[in-house]
Amino acid sequence: MPSRPRISWLAVRHINPCMDEGRPTLEEIIEQAYVFGLRHIELYRGFFASRDAEYVRHIRDVLDRNELQVSQITCAPDFTHPDPSVREAEYAEMVEWVATARVLGSVGVRVTAGCVHEGVAREDAIRWAVEGLSRLGDHAEPLGVKLGFENHYRDKRWTSNDFCFHTAEFLDVFAGLRDTPVGVNFDASNQLMTGEDPLPVLEAVKHRVWHMHASDRRPGEYTHTVIGEGAVDFDALFRCLADIGYAGFISLEDGQTEGDAGTQRSLRFVKTKVLEHWR
């Protein structure tokens, strides 16, 4: 029997209420993952009430009590900012997140290039992104923490889109990371918002993917659908990964608006497709 991908869960639908209203708490999200029968969970950085040592150890205890491993902490550094002091501060914050990942036993950390900044030349943004991500990769690798560079849209805390929102910029930054330890967190649906096809992106980066966001939506729309009920061709994407023996994580990017019932449908869909393509 081939090794199959491990299924994780990123509760995108809880990001706004957690950050804006304080509920659900991170502890409640972890407990919910256990109820769903999951053994892996992805944690967005905004779920954390703090990063002080006592709180992080407490969260590790909650994870252990619920028999969950963190697949990835979802972070969003802005390495394309024109101010070098801001880029340095972003790097310092990411060093702290890598330390948090180690304490929690997280396999890795999701990373981004940074925002679109008015007046920043394309070549400068690419260079700064590659420099920041490469440096962070050199720091994280000896600590046993993977980095997953994402074809990303926009973080909740940002006011503009990711510099790598379009395929061309993502692949140019990816090319600059070729000789670094930085891997890829591939998002299945972000290309649909720009009218692009996700499959060629995956084909270009598949050998560096260790974590995947199974997200779904309709073309040109931001709002997520239940996974399997949007326009993403998961058969094509999963076939691409299965053909290379992919056994990393497939994380449900669960931003749909139908609550727990939608999560359960998404989970059933992904489990069924994994069994279908990894035989």
Residue, then its C-alpha position, 0 to 999 in steps of 0.5 A: m500500500p502506498s504512503r498516503p498524504r496526511i489530512s490537516w485542517l486550517a479553520v479559515r472560517h474561524i479567523n475573523p471571529c477569533m481575531d475580532e471577537g475572541r471566540p472561538t479560542l485556539e483551544e476550542i479550535i483544537e478541540q473541534a479538530y479532535v471532534f472531526g476525527l483529525r490527527h493533524i491541524e494547521l494553526y493560523r498565526g492570528f489564532f494565538a493569544s500571545r507567543d509567550a513561553e507559558y502560553v505556547r507550552h499550554i497550547r502544546d499541552v492542549l494539542d497533546r491532550n487531543e492527540l493532534q500534531v501541527s502540520q504548519i503554522t500559517c504566517a505571512p511575512d512581508f519581505t517586499h516592504p521598501d523599508p529595510s528596517v521593516r524587512e528586518a523586523e519581519y525576519a525577527e518575528m518569523v524567527e520567533w514563529v519558528a521557535t514557536a513551531r519547534v515548541l509545538g512540534s509543528v512540521g513547518v511554517r507557511v511563508t509568503a513573499g510579501c505585499v504589493h507596495e506602491g513604487v517598488a520595482r518588480e525586480d527589487a520585490i523579487r530580490w528582497a523576497v528571495e533574500g528574506l525567505s532564503r535567510l529564514g530557510d537557513h535559520a529554520e532548517p537546522l532546527g528541523v522546521k520546514l518552510g512552505f512558500e505559498n502562491h498566496y492571495r492576501d493575509k487578514r492583516w494586510t491592506s494589499n495583495d500578495f506580490c506573488f498573487h499572480t503566477a509569474e511573480f510566484l514562479d520568479v521568486f520560486a526560481g530564486l529559491r531553487d538552491t535553498p531549503v525553502g519548500v512550497n505550500f501549494d494553494a489549490s484555488n488562489q489562481l482561480m481569482t486571477g483567471e489562471d489555471p492552478l495545474p501548471v503552477l503545481e506542475a512547476v513546483k511539485h517536487r518542492v511541495w510538502h504541504m497543500h491547501a485544499s481550497d475551493r472557490r468559483p472563478g473570480e470569487y474570493t469566498h470559499t466553497v465547500i471543498g469539492e463544490g467549487a471549480v477546482d479540478f482536484d482530480a487533476l491536482f491529486r493525480c499530479l501529486a500521486d504520480i510523484g508519490y506525494a505523502g506530505f500534508i493536504s490541509l483543508e483550507d476551510g473558509q466555507t460559510e456552511g459551518d460544521a456541516g460544510t467542514q464535514r462535507s469537505l473532509r469526506f470529499v478530500k478523504t474519498k479523493v485521497l483513497e481514489h488517487w493513492r491506491 
